Amino acid sequence: MSQSQQTIIPSTAQADAAVEAALDVLTEREEFDLVGVLATDETAYTWDLTTDAIEWETNAAVVLGVAELNAIDTGEKFSNLIAPEHVGQRKQLFDRTWDGPAASGVPYRLQYRFAASAERTQQIWVEDHGRWWPGRDGRPARARGVMRIVADSYVEEQRLLYRNDHDELTGQLNRARLTDALNAVILRCSRARTQSAFLMVAINNLAAVNETLGHLAGDEVIGAVINAIKGKLRGGDSLGRYSANKFGIILNDCGPGAMDIAADRFMRAVRELSIRAGTTPIHATVSIGGVILLDHAQTVHQALSCALQALEKAKQNRLETFVAYEPNPAVENTRQRNIALVDDVISALEAGRMSLALQPMMGAKSRRPEIYECLLRMERPNGDMVSAGLFIEAAEQLGLSRLIDKRTLEMAIVILKKHPDITLSVNVSSLTANEPDWIATLRRLTADDPSLRKRLIVEITETSVIIDMNMMKVFVDTLREMGCRIAIDDFGAGYTSFKNLKALNVDMVKIDGAFVKDIMSEEADRAFIRTMVDLARSFGLETVAEWVGDEASAQFLADAGIDYLQGFHYGQPIAAEDFTGAPPA
């Protein structure tokens, strides 16, 4: 937060009333006789900015602690006694022009530290509140104000209140207060049966600015965009920061047509910005998603969700675009189903209703189980079992995969300890690969028997490898040092090259089942399998064919050189609690 943001703080209602009363008297009378009106810790002044002369109330020297009034009888002298870090923000109040109605003056209020002498041996906090009136050129010509002493504790309390309500970088509402304001508007719309709008705004090229010019330049862009949008708000509208690159705007008494017009006004204001980071000019644009309250959103959660959905559609155009939220029954049904599934997942994790089923990987030559893949199952409260395929994607999108992977690992280690003659494979998500806690859990669970890790294969999906190769390499190297083997799952579904596999130093490739299920009728699939086997052998990798559904396919794969076969041809997965161990050789 800038120094000016820290010190421009509203005073209490009582102080406001006293100041307004004093200013009213000042407005009506030229002479200073306010001692009876002002409190003992307050004084008043008139400042002629054209001559820089300040006239003070007779008690000013006592209140401010200066030796005599001529020590502060000009703006320059008074400014010299203000704490250096606060001089600039006071100057800004009077370094501007005004083209609005001048009769009532332009109000100002700020707080700053003031020293009673040039030696600054004693400093006090003062609150300076008043109005200035412009001259013919629109610049401040005369100011009248009241100054009162405030305690350090009061200033700190006000500063903390400000910080609790405002975003540090932009000075606008923070996320918590933005949602509070949104809730209040929704309640008001409900009572008055009116419409309002909520917009979610994102700066389109901020990531590129951060990467190219640095985050300080990115902050310059954020500040400029916020100020441009703020300048186009109506009175009573609210602006707040939702996340690093997203800002929420609440438009009161606003229907669909007015929302479209407002969004265009904001986009145009940003487009016309002239931003510079040092000597580098920067062009910024925004994308906006909006929703009408209460037509399409009756709660804060719905308003945020709908606005974010509309924003994502707007961002797909890769140019400045506004999209208004429109209900989509199919999308909404999917969303509600995913929410219900995630609720089930959390409940199952907490209640211990997650379990594993074991599916064998048969040795292509021995045709006996040599590895068992751990497949996650979830039991619903009614007793129905649900396979991971029905909930894992939604769980990953909402960040639950770390919890799921950790619980899967815990259950797998229990099985390894119970059956010392088997090898298990477990799947992990890309989020888990970037989570040190999973590695720490593996160390802890196998601390009494590190040899357990030699019977554990960790499967990583190919798409996870593509997302962050460097992060995945660290994860793989750590597991290999611990004694585990690594498999790339669903190979062929993405674009990972064998060169990348070699760089990762994995042990096994599991060929995506889409290339296996129709292998006896598709010559292209058979050619792909042969090529895969030859390349894997050249890199010293074992191969697994998934989705093996019949004996003819199994025989072809074995003849082609596949090392392991996995699929329903060898039966359904076995519940871990029913597993009795690997059959004897």
PyMOL commands that set and color helices and strands:
alter all, ss='L'
color gray80, all
select helices_A, chain A and resi 3-7+13-28+60-64+69-72+75-80+84-94+152-165+175-192+206-213+215-230+256-271+300-315+329-351+388-390+392-397+401-418+430-433+436-445+450-455+462-467+469-482+498-504+513-515+523-538+551-560+568-570+576-578
alter helices_A, ss='H'
color red, helices_A
select strands_A, chain A and resi 42-48+53-56+106-115+123-134+140-150+196-203+238-243+246-251+275-277+280-282+286-293+322-324+354-363+369-379+385-387+424-428+456-461+485-491+508-511+542-545+564-565+574-575
alter strands_A, ss='S'
color yellow, strands_A
deselect
rebuild
show_as cartoon
